Amino acid sequence: MSDQHKTPEELEAEIALQREQLAGTVDELAAKLDVKSQAQHKVAALKDSATTDDGRPRNEVIAAAGSLVAMAVVLLLWRRRGRH
């Protein structure tokens, strides 16, 4: 149906629908521009992936941290030994 043959109610409904769609688009753009909120969501997601449901670190995280500490110790010992 062309715009010339639409009733005022149909035009109002179409305008209301377009307003809702525009409001949704504006909300999506605002969310993309909210860097602080995005950072908070990423931190929360990382925390969730690194901890169990009761808040304890996952075994994989503990193992990775232990490996990093062991590598740092080996590197320090290797450097010290190379100086002597």
BASE-894036 format. One record per residue (C-alpha): y, x, z; residue in one letter. Coordinates in steps of 0.05 Angstrom, whole numbers. Example, Ala and Ser with C-alpha at 12.3 -4.5 7.8 and 13.67 -1.06 7.14 Angstrom:
# BASE-894036
+--------+--------+--------+------+
:     yy :     xx :     zz : type :
+--------+--------+--------+------+
:    -90 :    246 :    156 :    A :
:    -21 :    273 :    143 :    S :
+--------+--------+--------+------+
END
This chain:
# BASE-894036
+--------+--------+--------+------+
:     yy :     xx :     zz : type :
+--------+--------+--------+------+
:      0 :      0 :      0 :    M :
:     69 :     28 :    -17 :    S :
:    124 :     34 :     34 :    D :
:    161 :    -24 :      0 :    Q :
:    105 :    -73 :     15 :    H :
:     92 :    -52 :     88 :    K :
:    111 :    -98 :    144 :    T :
:    158 :    -73 :    198 :    P :
:     99 :    -71 :    246 :    E :
:     59 :    -27 :    198 :    E :
:    119 :     20 :    190 :    L :
:    128 :     24 :    265 :    E :
:     54 :     39 :    275 :    A :
:     57 :     93 :    222 :    E :
:    119 :    124 :    254 :    I :
:     86 :    122 :    323 :    A :
:     24 :    157 :    295 :    L :
:     67 :    211 :    262 :    Q :
:    104 :    221 :    328 :    R :
:     38 :    231 :    365 :    E :
:     14 :    281 :    312 :    Q :
:     80 :    319 :    315 :    L :
:     78 :    320 :    391 :    A :
:      7 :    349 :    388 :    G :
:     30 :    402 :    339 :    T :
:     89 :    421 :    383 :    V :
:     43 :    426 :    444 :    D :
:     -5 :    471 :    405 :    E :
:     52 :    517 :    383 :    L :
:     80 :    519 :    454 :    A :
:     11 :    539 :    481 :    A :
:      5 :    595 :    429 :    K :
:     74 :    622 :    450 :    L :
:     58 :    620 :    525 :    D :
:     36 :    692 :    532 :    V :
:     32 :    689 :    608 :    K :
:    -15 :    630 :    607 :    S :
:    -59 :    662 :    554 :    Q :
:    -63 :    726 :    596 :    A :
:    -82 :    685 :    658 :    Q :
:   -137 :    649 :    619 :    H :
:   -165 :    716 :    593 :    K :
:   -165 :    746 :    664 :    V :
:   -201 :    684 :    690 :    A :
:   -252 :    687 :    634 :    A :
:   -265 :    761 :    647 :    L :
:   -272 :    748 :    721 :    K :
:   -320 :    692 :    708 :    D :
:   -362 :    735 :    662 :    S :
:   -363 :    793 :    712 :    A :
:   -382 :    752 :    774 :    T :
:   -438 :    705 :    794 :    T :
:   -425 :    633 :    816 :    D :
:   -418 :    655 :    888 :    D :
:   -365 :    707 :    870 :    G :
:   -408 :    769 :    874 :    R :
:   -407 :    821 :    819 :    P :
:   -462 :    815 :    768 :    R :
:   -516 :    868 :    768 :    N :
:   -495 :    891 :    699 :    E :
:   -424 :    903 :    723 :    V :
:   -449 :    943 :    783 :    I :
:   -494 :    984 :    738 :    A :
:   -438 :    998 :    689 :    A :
:   -391 :   1019 :    746 :    A :
:   -445 :   1064 :    775 :    G :
:   -456 :   1096 :    707 :    S :
:   -381 :   1109 :    699 :    L :
:   -377 :   1141 :    768 :    V :
:   -438 :   1184 :    754 :    A :
:   -408 :   1207 :    688 :    M :
:   -342 :   1224 :    722 :    A :
:   -379 :   1265 :    775 :    V :
:   -419 :   1302 :    722 :    V :
:   -356 :   1316 :    682 :    L :
:   -319 :   1342 :    743 :    L :
:   -378 :   1387 :    762 :    L :
:   -384 :   1411 :    690 :    W :
:   -310 :   1429 :    688 :    R :
:   -313 :   1465 :    755 :    R :
:   -374 :   1504 :    734 :    R :
:   -340 :   1524 :    669 :    G :
:   -280 :   1554 :    707 :    R :
:   -324 :   1601 :    748 :    H :
+--------+--------+--------+------+
END
